[in-house]
Structure formats: C-alpha cells, structure tokens
C-alpha cells in the first residue's frame, strides 16, 4: 500500500488507525516517522514519504515519533495472509530467528541464499533482515526499559544486542532518547513505576479494532488442558516452552488492547513470547477487510453484523496443537481435554506457578515419540495416528512452523495414517495460521450453514465459500458463533 501515495495521504489526513502497521509516514521536514493515526497535525502532503516498515524508516535516517510511538503499532496483516517466502521470512524474523541464528540461519530455514533474502526483503520492505531484526530489538529494548527495573546491561543482551554500546547507540538513534531518558519518561507517565517483580513483564498488545473477544477467549478457555492452561481472574493463562527457558503468560481483553503479563525464566525469550501471543490471538488481522468481504454474502452478513471483529484462535506451539487435534478426533471437547491432561501429567515438564494452578509444560514431540502406545486410552487406530505424527514431528520430516509452506504441510499431513480433511484443515487454520483454511465437512459448520440458508453439503458449501476467500477461516468462526457451545462464550 505504501506505493499508493494518494491513498496513504488520505489515511493520514483522516487519522485512520486501521492502517497502523500497514505503512509508516516519514516527514522530511522533521526527520520523524509516525503511524498513520498520529494525533499530531498532519504534515503537508509534499513533506510526506511512505515506508512499508519501521526498519525502512530507520534505514532512511528517520527517528520514531515520541507522541504516537509507531514501534508499538500492530503488525501488518499482509504477512499472515501471504504464504510466499518473503512472508515466511518476516514471520521468522518476528519470532527472533535472526537474533538466535543470524541471517545464515534464516536462509537455511527458507532454503534461500543470504543474497536472495537481502534482495527480496529490501525490495518489499525497504530493509534487509538485519535492519528488520534491529528494529525489533529496539522495540523489545524499549519494552524492557519502560516496564521492568532491569539494569540496562541486562536489557541490552536480553533484547538481542551484541554489546551495550550497540544497544545505547540504537536506542538513541531510533528514539532520540538515551535508555535513561526513556525510563524517566515512562516513570512520569506512570508514577507507580515499573513492576518490581523480578522476571515479570506487563505490557499492552495492540490490535486493529473491532475485536470480538467471546469466541477467541471462549475457545481457549473451553478447550484448556488442565495443568497447561486455565481461565483465572478474567484472564487466559498458560505455560510456554521457549528457546531459552519457559514462561507463563496471562492474557486479558481490555478496551483497545490485550493486557499481557509475562513471567519468563530468561528475558531473552521476550520477543519470541510476544510473537507467539500475538499469533495465538490473531492480533495482526485486519477485521475491517475480513468483515467487508464476508458481509458481501447476504446470508452471512447478519451474523457478521451481530458481533463484528471475530478472530481465529491460533496456538503458541504448532506441534502441540497438532497433537491435540489428533486427541480431539471424533470425541467431545471434555474427552479431548482429558486425553491431553493425561499426556501432560505423564510426560510434561513440571513448572512452578505461584499465581495460579498451572503445573506443566505441554510435552514436546521428542518426549512423546518414545511413549508406550499401550498406555494410551485411545482406540488402536488413533494410537497409530498419534505415534506416527509425533515421530514425524520429532525427526523433522513434518515441519510445522511460521516459515513452512502451508500447502506442503497439508500434503504431508494427509499422507499420515488417520489424517483426513478435517484434521488437516483445523491444523492449517490454527497451527499454520492460514486465514483461508476451511472445514466444510465439520458438523457445526454444516448445521450453521443450513440454519442460515446456505448450502449444507460440503461440495456445495465449498463452492459458495469461494466468494469468501481469502477469509474462509473467519467465516468458520462466524458460522460456529450461531451455536451456544461454550467455545463461543466469554468466561465469567
């Protein structure tokens, strides 16, 4: 969109928050870059230039606006919709892969050369992988500076910087403030000061409005695995397996943001944890674009208008969700939770949760690959399906992650015993984040479709749903919402 100057100027002049994170406005006269909804008086059109990323603005010599704080914008929805290599690269960078493995590690995961990555990202985002990772490090550093009492030396390495000097130079260049000045400004805005609990970080996760929380948090709470997830005091809480340690997160819907409280054993996991939480709650979606397309079907429009802004619940761990999808085949939600809780108790890593009832991390594929099938209270065919899945996940022959090709993953899943279209599509929807995943054979979807006057057979419904593309996964959420199942109800 940043190449459509006229449209960008209109968005800036109307202060349209929908486009925050989609593009950034750089002002030549002040050398400042802003989000489109910046509350300041809009600059003259001839003084504006538009960039596809904050990293592109920084690369061009602009510093972040202190008023609208463009580094806290939601991510662009484009990278969730697109499935090409550039989008996969962006999702990996958001996951902190460049910080942990460098550009060569990013290249290996994508099957590209480092030169190809540089060229493609520069062409589409105006910045290469190092610049994009640097912008993300700056944002992480700002969060830690403003929300924790951590010493700046520890923050530098926790945010992914290689030295304290690089940390200081980057913060000054991006924010036009020293780390000490950033912390002082935050203290003035919030006189209570940073949270004093060591290892605990409280922050706000932004999103594009509207957001309907009922099916999002209702789904997570209704399917929560005891010991790994819970709903407590108005928040969804769960344990997280992270690259450097583990964590516990509490997520609660608020007016205009999601309140996020993270407890980490290693602060270097902050970027990864935030990325996973955003993906879990589908916070980078553009609900206006989604709902406009779905409203164009006159039979679906009344459901959309009843509660616009529904999101597709995701996952913090694609492998975990794949296992849970198999455990949930042809059984009730309660039975699926019971089967998963048994695996967690027997094979999960224990954790300490002084603030609630979480007890374990969900076991990884490596831990489950060696389990005795006779210990599983499942039909023999389901045991075979589960063991085949976890072994494929453990040996890497079935990669499920933000960089993996969605169609290739579908093909590999369908090749496994016991995997049909429903299981494959629910994994594509929630684990791979495919916004166009569709479940025409799902009983709830078919029942809802018939109730609305839509076709009830899978083939006919698929044909009708072609008009909903590329947002069929959201259409599924709206169809499910016509039922009074607990997944559609925000817990009390």
N, C-alpha and C positions, 0 to 999 in steps of 0.2 A: 504493500500500500504506500510505502514511503516515496515511491516514484510518482504517485499521483498528487502533484503539488496542490492543485485546486481543491481536491477532496481533503487533504491534510490541513490546508488553511481554514476551510470551513469547520473542521473538527476542533481546531484550536480556538477559533473565534467563538464557537458555541460551548467550549469547555466540556466536550463530550468525554466522560470518563470511560465509556466503552472501549476507547482506543488506547487507554493507558497500557503500555507494554507492547502494543502492536507497532507503534513507531514513537520516535522521540523528536522533540523540536529543539534545534540548536539555534541560538540567537547570536548573530555575528557581532552585533554592537556590544554585547556584554560578555561574550565568550562563555555563556551559561547554557546548559541543556535542561529541558523540562519535560514533564509528561504533558499530554495534550490538555488535561483538565487543570493545569496550574492555575491557582486563583489570582495570580498577578495579571495586570493589564496586558492583553495580548500584544506582542510586538507587531510592527508593520510587516506586511507580507514580504516586502523586498529584503527584510532583515532576517527572515527565517530560512533555515535549511532543514531537511528532514532525514533522519537516520533510522535504519532498521533495528539497531541495538544500542544499549548504553555503551558497550565496548567501542562501537564505531564512533560515537560522540567523543569518548575519551581519547581515542586514537587521533581524532582530528583536533585535539587540543582544548576541548570544552570541559568545564567542571560542572558538577551536579548542582542544581538549584537547591538552596537551603530551605526554601519555602515549601515546594511540592515534593521534594525528596524522590526524584524519579527512580532511584535504585530500589525503592520499595513497591514499584508497580507489579501487578500480576504478570506472569509470563505470557508470551504471545500464544494464542490458541493454535496458530499455524503449525507449530511443531508437534502437537498432539494429533492433528488431522492428517498431516502428511506422513507417508511411510517410506520416503526415499532416504538415501544415505545421508543427505545433509540434515534432515530432521532427526535421524538416529544419532548423528554426531552431536547435535545440540542437546538431545536428551542425555547422552553420556556425559557431556561437559557439565550439565546441570547436576548430575549425580556425583560430580567430583572426580571423574576418572583421570582428567589431565593432572590434577593435583597429586593423585596417588601413583599414576603410572606414566605420566608425561605424554607428550604428543605421540611418541612411538607406540605407547600402549593403546592410545585411542586408534591409531592406524591399524594395529593388529586386530582389534575388535571389529573394525569395519571392513578389513580386507583391502584397504587402500594404502597408497604410499603417503608419506607425510607431505610431499609436494602437492598431491591431489587434494588433500584435506585443506591445506592452506589456500589453494586456489579457489576451491568451491565455497568455502566459508567466507572468504574475502569478497567473492562476487555476490553472495546472497545476504550477508550480514554486515559487510563493511569492516570486518575484523577477522583475524585468524584465530585458531584455537587458544593460543597463549593469551591473546588480548581478551577473548571471551572469558577464559578462566581467571584472568587478573581482575576483570570487572566483578566477577562473582566473589573472588577473595575479598575485594574491597567491601562488598555488601556484607559478607559474613563478619569481617572485622568490625564494621560499624555496629552490627547487632551485638556482638560480644562487648564492645566498648560501652554501649549505651545500656545494656541490660544485665551486665554482670560486674562484680568487683574485681575480676581477674586482672593481674598485672599485665601491662602492655607486652612484655616479653613473651608471656604465655599465650596471649591473644595472637601475636604475630605467627607463631608456629601452628596454633590451633586453626587459624584461618587459611593455612596453606602456604604462607610466605616462607621463603628460604632463609631470610635473615631479618633482623629487627630493622636494619637500615632500609631495606626494600619496603617493609611494612610502613615505616614512617613516611618515606617518600611517596608511596602510592596513596596513602590516606590524605596527605597534604595536596597532592595533585588532583585527586578525584573530588574531594570535598572542600578544598581551600581552607581547611582547618587541621590543626595538629590533633593527634589522638586525645591529648589532654583537653583541648578546647571542645572536641566532640562530646567528651564525657561531661564536661562542665555545662554545656548547653542542655544535655539530656537531664542533668540534675535540676536545672532551673525549670524545665518543663514539668518534671515530676519530682517535687520536693522530697518525696519519700526515699528517692534514690534507688539504685539497682538492688535487685533481690540479693539478700545476704546468704541464702542457702547455697553452699558450695555444690557445683555441678548442675544447678537448676537454672534454666534459661526460660524466661517468659517473653513471648513475642506475639505480634498480630500477623496473621496470614491474610493478605488482601485477596479479593476476588472481584469479578465483574458482576454487578447486580443485573437482574434479581437472582437470589439464591433461595430455593425452597429446601429447607433442611429436613423435612419429615421423612422422605424416602431415603435420604442419604444417611442420616444418623439412625433412622429406624432400621434400615437394613443391617448396618454394622452391629447395632445392639441386639437385634433379634437372632442373628447368626453367630454371636460372640462365643468363642471357645473358652470355657472356664479355665482360669489359670493364665490365659494368654490375653484375653480381652474382658472388659467389663464396662458397664454404664454406672457411673457413680457421681453423685452431686452435680448432675446436669452436664456431665462430660463423658465422652467416649475415651476410655483409657486402654492402652495395650503395650506389650513389650515389643522391643525392636532388636533384631540382630543386625549389627552394623560392622563396617570393615575393621574398626579399631577396638571395638568392645560391644557393649549392649546399652540399651536405653529404655526408658519408659516415657510415653507421651500421653498427655491429656488434651483432648480437642473438644472445644465447646462452641456452638454457634452464638454469635453476638451480632448486634446491629452494625452492619458494614464490614465485619471481619470475622475471622475464626480465632478465638483465643487459643493459643498453643503454649503448653508448659512442658518443657523437655528436661528430663533428668538423664544425663549422659555420663558413662564411666570415663569417656575420653572426649574432650571438646573438639578434637579434630573431626569427629563424626557429625558436626552440626550441619554442614552443607548437605551431606547425604541424607540426614534425618529430615530436614526441611523438604528436600526434593521428594522423598517418599510420602510425607504427609500431604503435600500438595497433590501428588498423583492419587493418593488414597481418596481424597475428597474432590478430585476433578476441579481444582480451583482455577486452572488456567483456561477453562472453557469460555466461550462467548455465547451466553444464553440467548441474547437477542437474535443472533444469526440462526441458532438452533430452532428457537420457537417460531421465528418468521417462516422457516421452511415447513415446519410441521403444521402450523396454522393454515397453510395453503391447502391442506386437505380438509374439506368442510366437515367430515365426520370426526376427525381428530381434534379440530380446533376447539370445541367446547371443553375438552379435557385439559388442553394446554392452558386455556384461559382461566380455568379454575385455580390452578396453582403453578404459574409460570416459573421457569428457572430451575427445573429439576436437573440434578447432576447424575452421572453414572458412578456409583460407588466403585472404587478401584481396590488396590491392595498395596501393602508395603513390601510384599515379597511374592513375586510371580510363582516361584516353586511351591511356596506354602499354599497359595490359592489353588494351584493345580491338584495338589494332594487332597485338599478339602473338597474340590469339585468331584473327585472320584468317590470320596466318602459319602457325598451327598446324592449319588446316583440312585434314583428310584426309592428314596426314603424321605421321611419328614425332616423338617428343619431341626426338630428336637433330637431325632436319632442321629443326624449328621453331627450335631454338636457333641453328642455322647461318644461317638466313634473317635472324633478328633481329640476329645479330652483324654481318652484312654491312651492314645498315642503320645500326647503331651506328657502325661504322668509317667509313662514308661520310658520315654526316650528324650524328652526335652531337658534343656539345661536349667537348673534351678536359679532363680533370681530373688533378690530381696526387695520388697516393696513396702516401705514403712507407711505409705499414704493410702494403701488400699489392699485389695485381695489378689493381686497378680503374683503368680508363683513361678512361672517357667517361660522360657523362650520356646517358640514352636520348633520342633526338631527339623534339622536340615536334611536334604536328600541323602547325604553321606551316612547320617545316623540311621535313617530308615532303610537304607539299601540292604543292611545286614540283618534286619529283623526276621524272626521266625514266623512264617506265614500261619502256622498253627495257633499262634497267639492272637490272631485277628478274628474278632467275632463278626466275620463277613462271609457271604457266600463264596464258594471256591473260585468262581469266575471273577468276582470282584477282587479277591486276594491277588489273583494273577495280574489283573489290570493295575492294581496299586503298586505291586512289586516291579512290574515292567516299567512303570512310569518313574518311580524313584531311582531305579538303576540307570535309566536313560538320563535323568537329570543329574545324577551323581557323576557319570562318566563324561558328561558334556555333549553327548550325541543329541540331546534335546535342549538347546539353549532357549530360555525364556527370559527376556530382559528388554530394557528400553532400546537397545541397539539391534535387536534381532528382527529379521524380516518377518512380518506378520503372516504373509501367505505361505512362506516356507515352514513356519511354525505350525500353521494349520495342517499342512500336508503331513508333517512328521507326527502330529498328534493323531490324525486319522489313521495312520499306519499302525498305531499301537492297538493291541487287543482290548476290546471293551470300550473303545472310543468311537462315539457316533457324532452326528452333527450338533446335538445339544451340548454335550460336554466340551466339544471343541470350540463352539461359539461363545459359551459362557467364559471360557478361559481367554479367548480372544478379546472379549468385552472387558473383563475386569483385570486380568493379569497383563495382557499386552496393550491395553488402553485403546483398542480400535473403536473409534466412535461410530463405525458403520456395522459393527457386529450385530447379527440379527438371529432371533430364536423363533421362527415361525411355527415350529412344532411344539413349543412349550405350552402346557395345558393352560396356564394362567393367561398367556398371551392370546391363545385362540379363544378362550372364554370371553376375555375382554373385547376382542375384535368383533365377535358375534354380537355382543351386547351393544356395541356402537353401530352396528350395521355394516361393518367391514367384512370382507371375506373370511370364512372360518377355516378353510383348508390351507395347509402350508403352502402349496403351489400358488393358489390364488392370492393369498396374503402377501407372499413374496413379490408377486407381480405388482400388486397395489403399492407395496412399500418401496418400489423403485423410485417413486416420486419423493420419498423422504430422504433419500441419500444426499450427503454422506452422514446423516444423523440418525440412522435406524436404531442404534443402541439407546439413544434418548427416547425414541418412540416406544421402545420396550418399557422404559421406566414409566412413561405416561400411561401405557396400557395396564401395566401392573397396578398403577395407582388407583384404578377403578375398583379394586378389591379392598376388603377391610383386613387383609392379612397384617400381622404385626410389623412386617418389613416396611409398611407404609406409614407407620405411626411414630412420631417423635416421642421417645420415652419420657415418662413423667419425672 
